[in-house]
Amino acid sequence: MRVTLLYFDGCPNWHETAELLVSLGEEFGFDLDCRRVETPQDAERLQFRGSPTVLINGQDPFAGDDDPVGLSCRVYRTEGGLAGAPSETQLRELFAASASHGATTRP
C-alpha cells in the first residue's frame, strides 16, 4: 500500500495528520510519502482538493466530484462533525479495507 500526504505550508492541520499517518504506517505496514504542493499549477496537475489530502495507492478516497481543486484548507466530514483532517477511525477503516481487499473504498 502506498500512502501519500499532500499539503501546503499554510495548512494548520497537516503536521498532526502526518504524525497520525506515521503511527498508522507502523501498524499497517506502509511508509508515508509527504509532498508539498507549491503552486496552483501543481494543485491542478495533482487534482489537489485541499490540505491535508491523503492518497492511498494514488487515489483520494475522500474526494467528491464537486470538490474544488486548489491551494486551500480542506474540510472533512467525520464521525465527530466537520474537521480539518480525516479522523483516525476513518483512516483505520480505509487502511484495513485496502490491506484486506487490495482496493480503496470510500469511508
N, C-alpha and C positions, 0 to 999 in steps of 0.2 A: 504494500500500500504506500502510495506517495502522498504526502501531506505538505501543502504549501500555504504559508500565511502571506497574503498580500496586504500592504499597509502604506500609509503615507505619514511623513514625520509629524504632521499636525494632529494626528489622531490620538486622543487621550486613552483609548481602550486597547490598543494593540499590544502593549507590553504585558498586561495582565493575560490577554489571550495567548500570547507566546509562551508565558510561563505555564499556563494550563496545558497547552499542547505539548510542551516538552515533557511534563509529568505524564500525560496520557500516552505519549510516544513510548515511554519506558514500559508501560503496561501493555500496550497493543503492538509493540514491536515495529515502530516506524521512526525515522529521523525527520525532523522538521526542517524545511527549507523556508527561510524568511526572505521575502523580496519586497524592496521598497519601490513603490510606484511614484515616479517623479514628475511626470508631465501629463497634461490632458491627452496627448497623443498616445502615451503609454497606457493610460486608462482605457482609451478606446480600443487599442490593439489587444489588450488583455481582457476586455469586457469586464473591467473592474467596477463593481457595483457599490463601492464604498469600503471604508476601512473600519474594522478589520474584515477581510474576506478569507475564508478557509476553503481551500480547494482540496478535494480528495480524488486522487487519480486524475487530476486536471479538471475536475468538474466542481461547480459551485452548487452544492445541494440546497442552499437557501435562496437561490436566485429565482425571482419571478420574471415572467416575460415583460412586465411593465416597469421593472426596477430600473431607475436611471443609471447610466454609466458616467463616471467622473470622479474627480478628487473631492470626496465628501466623507463625512462620517456616516456610518451605516446604523440602522436600527433593526433589531431582531425581535420577533415575537417569541417569547419564551414562556415557560410554564409559570413564571413569576410576573409576567407582564412584559412591556416593552423594555428593551435593554440595549446597551451599546455593543454587545457581543453575544454570540450564542452561549447557552448555558452548558455547564459541564454535563448535565443529563442529556441534552441534545447531542453533544459531541460523542459521548459514550455510545449512544444508540446508533449513530452513524458509523462509528468505527467498528462496533460489534457486527452490524449488518454487512459492512464492507468486507470484514475479515471472514465472515461465515459464508457469504454469498458471492464474494468477488465483485460486487457491484455497489454503487452508491444509490441509496434511496433517500427520499425527502423525509425530514423529521416530522 
